[in-house]
Amino acid sequence: MTTASSDNPKTSIAAATDERASALEVILLKRTYVLPWTQFLYAEGGEDEVRLAFATHDIVVNGSYLHSLLSDLSSQRLRLLREPARAERFRHESGPVITSVSVRKVE
């Protein structure tokens, strides 16, 4: 996945690792979630939106060029998703661009 450096999680919006991660850390502006990959059910989406379903939470990622995010999800190599600050939403980068991340508890 083409993103900011995964070596510095404070600046990275999405970070993948070469090996399988044990959990996905989702950092929102006011809350952080750590969801174990053992609770991952499925992911779906396309270029502008990807939805991840875990046993206890649903995550929706909006942006552009997100199709490569699905391949990282299928191999469970994604270790970090971070909601971008307002200024980061307008950066022009090549590759996937995340504009928002939301988490909803499944009831």
Beta strands, then each sheet from edge to edge (+ up, - down):
strand 1: 14-16
strand 2: 23-27
strand 3: 32-36
strand 4: 40-45
strand 5: 49-54
strand 6: 57-64
strand 7: 78-82
strand 8: 97-105
sheet 1: 1+ 7- 2- 3+
sheet 2: 4+ 5- 6+ 8-
end
